[in-house]
Amino acid sequence: AGLLAYALVAFALGLAVIAPTFAGIGGMAGIALGLGLAAAIAGAATMWFAFLKAGLSNFLFIPREKAWAVHALFGEAFLLLGSMHGFMLLNQRGLGPILEQPGWFMGIPGVALMWLGVSPTLMMRLTPKLLRYDMVKVFHFLAPAGYLFTLVHIVSQMAMHLTLRIAAVSLISILALLGWMVIRARELSKLKTAKVLKHQVISDAGGTFVTLELDAPTVQLKGGQWMRLHVPAAGRVGHPFTAFAGRAGSTCFCIKAQGEFTKRLANAELLGKEVKLEGPYGSSPVLPALRWSDAIIFVCGGVGV
């Protein structure tokens, strides 16, 4: 399924690049248009793979970790193609005519905001210990804002040059952003408040582990699902952890204290305090087709399984 997703989007990107040539738009203008269309398709794919629910990863049964990798890949393609598209237009038309057209100009702050939003993520790959997860997540919120600017740019091109290609790409891009906003708003509106019933820290040869038991009777968990845990005393943003059902009405986490957030989680005084839960997300690792199997073998590793 993951390879199919790559193949479909790669085909769409390639078609977008060569389509202007078949339409009679040759030379540098055709290349610039093709790069713009390809960037828009990559941007829409980036958004569709950012959905925590009802996204492409859910329909293609791609695990959340792999879906984030696909999301990052298409996001980088979007930025590179979009930047090339912008540089070519600046070279062809100059800055003056672009500034005179608000729709054209919107692409510049849009790409700049997205580069700013992903730069901490790119830096974290090179120097993982230099930046905190909280900072990376806060900066990443600039990326959807930048995408909104570029969407205005895309729609303005549709209004100026109403062709089937641009209209289709615009529609896909609009649906991607609207869908992400609706689902994200819906999930944030369902943030659950839970009281900490148990906060235990255990250290052994394998490291330090934090066990949390929360009073969350409205949470309905399935095996293998995960949740975002918002703990103001430990960090500004929610962090994802695998969750499991405890006693009646309780949700539990077993977390290894190895990063800054988890170490603060271990040292914080949380007993009796309130935290926020977002989710649950993900699906059971047992696909529906396997429910009728005679035997299922699980090979597990890591923390929080």
Secondary structure, DSSP 8 states (H G I E B T S, - for coil): -HHHHHHHHHHHHHHHHHHHHHTT--HHHHHHHHHHHHHHHHHHHHHHTT-SSSSHHHHTT--HHHHHHHHHHHHHHHHHHHHHHHHHHHHHH-HHHHHH-HHHHTHHHHHHHHHHHHHHHHHHHH-TTTS-HHHHHHHHTHHHHHHHHHHHHHHHHHHHS--HHHHHHHHHHHHHHHHHHHHHHHHHHT-EEEEEEEEEEEEETTEEEEEEEEE-TT----TT-EEEEE-TTT-SS-EEEE-EE-STTEEEEEEE--SHHHHHHHHS--TT-EEEEEEEES--SS-GGGTT-S-------SS--
